[in-house]
Amino acid sequence: MEASGLIKRKVYAEVPPRVEYSLTETGLSLKPVLDSMVIWGNKYRDKQKSQN
C-alpha cells in the first residue's frame, strides 16, 4: 500500500525500533468506499444471524 501511495511510513531510529503508518490524501479518499463496505458487511452479518 505504501508503494501505491495509500499510506506513509515513518521509521524512528530508536531502540526498540518504532514505525508509524498514516494515510495519504489518496488513502483518505478511500474512506467513503470503506465505510460503505462496513455498512454492507454489518447488514450481511445481521442477515446471516437472523437466518440461523
DSSP file (Angstrom, degrees, kcal/mol; ACC not computed):
  #  RESIDUE AA STRUCTURE BP1 BP2  ACC     N-H-->O    O-->H-N    N-H-->O    O-->H-N    TCO  KAPPA ALPHA  PHI   PSI    X-CA   Y-CA   Z-CA
    1    1 A M      >       0   0    0      0, 0.0     5,-2.5     0, 0.0     6,-0.9   0.000 360.0 360.0 360.0 -30.2    0.0    0.0    0.0
    2    2 A E  T > 5 +     0   0    0      1,-0.2     3,-1.5     4,-0.2     7,-0.1   0.933 360.0  50.6 -65.6 -44.0    2.9    2.3    0.6
    3    3 A A  T 3 5S+     0   0    0      1,-0.3    -1,-0.2     2,-0.1     0, 0.0   0.782 108.4  54.0 -64.0 -26.7    4.2    1.7   -3.0
    4    4 A S  T 3 5S-     0   0    0      3,-0.0    -1,-0.3     1,-0.0    -2,-0.2   0.499 117.3-114.3 -85.8  -4.4    0.7    2.6   -4.3
    5    5 A G  T < 5S+     0   0    0     -3,-1.5    22,-0.4    -4,-0.4    21,-0.4   0.697  84.9 115.8  81.6  19.6    0.7    5.9   -2.4
    6    6 A L  S   <S+     0   0    0     -5,-2.5    18,-2.0    20,-0.2     2,-0.3   0.778  76.1  27.5 -90.2 -29.4   -2.1    4.9    0.0
    7    7 A I  E     -A   23   0A   0     -6,-0.9     2,-0.4    16,-0.3    16,-0.2  -0.931  66.9-138.9-131.8 155.9   -0.1    5.0    3.2
    8    8 A K  E     -A   22   0A   0     14,-3.4    14,-1.9    -2,-0.3     2,-0.5  -0.899  15.7-154.3-109.3 143.7    3.0    6.8    4.6
    9    9 A R  E     -A   21   0A   0     -2,-0.4     2,-0.5    12,-0.2    12,-0.2  -0.979   7.7-170.7-121.8 126.1    5.6    5.0    6.7
   10   10 A K  E     -A   20   0A   0     10,-2.8    10,-2.6    -2,-0.5     2,-0.5  -0.972   6.9-159.3-120.1 121.8    7.8    6.8    9.1
   11   11 A V  E     -A   19   0A   0     -2,-0.5     2,-0.4     8,-0.2     8,-0.2  -0.851   4.7-152.7-102.7 131.2   10.7    4.9   10.8
   12   12 A Y  E     -A   18   0A   0      6,-2.8     2,-2.0    -2,-0.5     6,-1.0  -0.877  18.1-130.2-103.7 133.4   12.2    6.2   14.0
   13   13 A A        +     0   0    0     -2,-0.4     2,-0.3     4,-0.1    -2,-0.0  -0.552  65.2 124.1 -81.6  77.8   15.8    5.4   14.8
   14   14 A E        -     0   0    0     -2,-2.0     4,-0.1     4,-0.1    -2,-0.1  -0.855  64.7 -93.3-131.9 164.5   15.0    4.2   18.3
   15   15 A V  S    S+     0   0    0     -2,-0.3    -2,-0.0     1,-0.2     3,-0.0  -0.987 118.6  33.0-122.1 119.4   15.6    1.1   20.4
   16   16 A P  S    S-     0   0    0      0, 0.0    -1,-0.2     0, 0.0    -2,-0.0   0.606 114.7-113.1 -69.0 157.3   13.3   -0.8   20.2
   17   17 A P        -     0   0    0      0, 0.0     2,-0.4     0, 0.0    -4,-0.1  -0.225  33.5-161.6 -59.5 147.2   12.5    0.2   16.6
   18   18 A R  E     -A   12   0A   0     -6,-1.0    -6,-2.8    -4,-0.1     2,-0.4  -0.998   9.8-174.9-135.8 138.1    9.3    2.1   16.0
   19   19 A V  E     -A   11   0A   0     -2,-0.4     2,-0.4    -8,-0.2    -8,-0.2  -0.996   6.5-161.5-131.5 136.2    7.3    2.6   12.8
   20   20 A E  E     -A   10   0A   0    -10,-2.6   -10,-2.8    -2,-0.4     2,-0.4  -0.949   4.3-160.7-117.7 140.3    4.2    4.8   12.3
   21   21 A Y  E     +A    9   0A   0     -2,-0.4     2,-0.3   -12,-0.2   -12,-0.2  -0.929  13.1 172.0-117.3 143.5    1.8    4.5    9.4
   22   22 A S  E     -A    8   0A   0    -14,-1.9   -14,-3.4    -2,-0.4     2,-0.2  -0.976  34.2-101.1-145.2 159.0   -0.6    7.1    8.3
   23   23 A L  E     -A    7   0A   0     -2,-0.3   -16,-0.3   -16,-0.2     2,-0.1  -0.562  29.9-139.7 -80.6 142.4   -3.0    7.6    5.4
   24   24 A T     >  -     0   0    0    -18,-2.0     4,-2.7    -2,-0.2     5,-0.2  -0.336  37.6 -93.8 -83.7 177.2   -2.0    9.8    2.5
   25   25 A E  H  > S+     0   0    0      1,-0.2     4,-1.3     2,-0.2   -19,-0.1   0.894 131.1  50.5 -60.0 -39.0   -4.6   12.1    0.9
   26   26 A T  H  4 S+     0   0    0    -21,-0.4     4,-0.4     2,-0.2    -1,-0.2   0.914 109.7  50.0 -65.1 -42.5   -5.2    9.3   -1.7
   27   27 A G  H >4 S+     0   0    0    -22,-0.4     3,-1.5     1,-0.2     4,-0.2   0.905 108.2  53.0 -61.7 -41.8   -5.6    6.8    1.1
   28   28 A L  H >< S+     0   0    0     -4,-2.7     3,-1.7     1,-0.3    -1,-0.2   0.800  96.8  67.5 -63.8 -28.2   -8.1    9.1    2.8
   29   29 A S  T 3< S+     0   0    0     -4,-1.3     4,-0.3     1,-0.3    -1,-0.3   0.678  92.2  62.2 -67.5 -14.9  -10.1    9.3   -0.4
   30   30 A L  T <> S+     0   0    0     -3,-1.5     4,-2.5    -4,-0.4     3,-0.4   0.557  76.0  94.9 -83.1  -9.1  -11.0    5.6    0.0
   31   31 A K  H <> S+     0   0    0     -3,-1.7     4,-3.0     1,-0.2     5,-0.2   0.890  81.1  51.0 -54.4 -47.0  -12.8    6.3    3.3
   32   32 A P  H  > S+     0   0    0      0, 0.0     4,-2.0     0, 0.0    -1,-0.2   0.889 111.8  48.8 -59.2 -36.8  -16.3    6.5    1.7
   33   33 A V  H  > S+     0   0    0     -3,-0.4     4,-1.9    -4,-0.3    -2,-0.2   0.936 113.7  45.4 -66.3 -46.4  -15.7    3.2   -0.1
   34   34 A L  H  X S+     0   0    0     -4,-2.5     4,-2.1     1,-0.2    -1,-0.2   0.885 110.6  53.8 -65.8 -38.9  -14.6    1.5    3.1
   35   35 A D  H  X S+     0   0    0     -4,-3.0     4,-2.2    -5,-0.2    -1,-0.2   0.908 108.4  50.3 -60.7 -41.6  -17.4    3.0    5.1
   36   36 A S  H  X S+     0   0    0     -4,-2.0     4,-2.5    -5,-0.2    -1,-0.2   0.884 108.8  52.0 -63.5 -38.5  -19.9    1.6    2.6
   37   37 A M  H  X S+     0   0    0     -4,-1.9     4,-2.9     2,-0.2    -1,-0.2   0.884 108.1  51.4 -65.9 -37.8  -18.2   -1.8    2.8
   38   38 A V  H  X S+     0   0    0     -4,-2.1     4,-2.6     2,-0.2    -2,-0.2   0.932 110.5  48.5 -63.5 -45.5  -18.6   -1.7    6.7
   39   39 A I  H  X S+     0   0    0     -4,-2.2     4,-2.1     2,-0.2    -2,-0.2   0.939 113.9  46.4 -59.9 -47.3  -22.3   -0.9    6.3
   40   40 A W  H  X S+     0   0    0     -4,-2.5     4,-2.7     1,-0.2    -2,-0.2   0.932 112.4  50.6 -60.7 -46.1  -22.8   -3.7    3.8
   41   41 A G  H  X S+     0   0    0     -4,-2.9     4,-2.7     1,-0.2    -1,-0.2   0.890 109.7  49.8 -61.1 -40.9  -20.8   -6.2    6.0
   42   42 A N  H  X S+     0   0    0     -4,-2.6     4,-2.5     2,-0.2    -1,-0.2   0.911 112.2  47.6 -65.0 -41.9  -22.9   -5.4    9.1
   43   43 A K  H  X S+     0   0    0     -4,-2.1     4,-2.3    -5,-0.2    -2,-0.2   0.911 113.1  48.6 -64.3 -41.9  -26.1   -5.8    7.2
   44   44 A Y  H  X S+     0   0    0     -4,-2.7     4,-2.4     2,-0.2    -2,-0.2   0.918 112.0  49.2 -63.5 -44.1  -24.9   -9.1    5.8
   45   45 A R  H  X S+     0   0    0     -4,-2.7     4,-2.4     1,-0.2    -2,-0.2   0.925 111.8  48.3 -60.9 -45.9  -23.8  -10.3    9.2
   46   46 A D  H  X S+     0   0    0     -4,-2.5     4,-2.1     1,-0.2    -1,-0.2   0.886 110.7  51.5 -63.7 -38.2  -27.1   -9.4   10.8
   47   47 A K  H  X S+     0   0    0     -4,-2.3     4,-1.1     1,-0.2    -1,-0.2   0.910 110.3  49.0 -64.2 -41.6  -29.0  -11.2    8.0
   48   48 A Q  H  X S+     0   0    0     -4,-2.4     4,-0.7     1,-0.2     3,-0.3   0.895 110.3  51.3 -64.6 -40.7  -26.9  -14.3    8.5
   49   49 A K  H >< S+     0   0    0     -4,-2.4     3,-0.8     1,-0.2    -1,-0.2   0.899 108.3  51.2 -63.1 -40.8  -27.5  -14.2   12.2
   50   50 A S  H 3< S+     0   0    0     -4,-2.1    -1,-0.2     1,-0.2    -2,-0.2   0.736 106.7  55.1 -71.9 -20.9  -31.3  -13.9   11.8
   51   51 A Q  H 3<        0   0    0     -4,-1.1    -1,-0.2    -3,-0.3    -2,-0.2   0.631 360.0 360.0 -84.4 -14.0  -31.3  -16.9    9.4
   52   52 A N    <<        0   0    0     -3,-0.8    -1,-0.2    -4,-0.7    -2,-0.2   0.441 360.0 360.0 -98.0 360.0  -29.6  -19.2   12.0
